[in-house]
């Protein structure tokens, strides 16, 4: 018999908070009818100054199936908070979750830039990504290096060796969910390896607080500069103008309808 849920929550306080934040944001998005194009990250939105989307896209989920998959994986990875004996633990988890959110978002934009400017693939100019999977894949990778004997349990019945989990999950999600962001997940894996191999290191409370402060400043500045602040971003109403096109996606049996905003969107990718 497993431990009571309350004890597991106490053993994984940071993970539980992240899951709570993602769940509350999902509930708010559903209640307000907000589409992925309002909160997701795209190359075109970034060059127009919507840098705040690096943060909102990471914590936003439009599909309940997408949310459940990420929450299940995140919960399974939460034992990293109990691994202080190998240099991990709660502080490490919080510090590098912050790094994963920011750097994986920037890396995705960098990949889009190369594909658009070098290879002239215009599709990636307006494709919009949402979801916390970049961070999830990053933690899979970190644990694959630092704790290779661990296992990743998904949905309570699927168990994967953590050493193969990043790439197994990358291939699995790409096949099962066609609109899953291969580049988004890959960016999380790449940043995860950079952290696990010590290429990105030295995060402590001072740098984490400093980084968080700069994130808040840039978030607010870009929100205001892009005009989203002036239109009351947090109170966006559903788009109901019948003259605007809509896009429907099928994701693992779950219908997912998103409305196009004033920013043209090529499609949505789940990360």
Buried (B, 14 or more C-beta within 10 A) or exposed (E): EEEEEEEBBEBBBBBBEBBEEBBEBBEEBEEBEBBBBBBBBBBBBBEBBBBBBBBBBBBBBBBEBBBBBBBBBBBBBBBBBEBEEEEBBBBBBBBBBBBBBBBBBBBBBBBBBEBBEEEEEEEBBBBBBBBBBBBBBBBBBBBBBBBEEBEBBBEEEEEBEBBEBBBBBBEBBBEEBEBBBEBBBBBBBBBBBBBBEEEBEEBEEEEBEEBBEEBEEBBEBBBBBBEBBEEEBEEBEEBEEEEEEEBEBEBBEEEBEBBBBEBEBBBBBBB
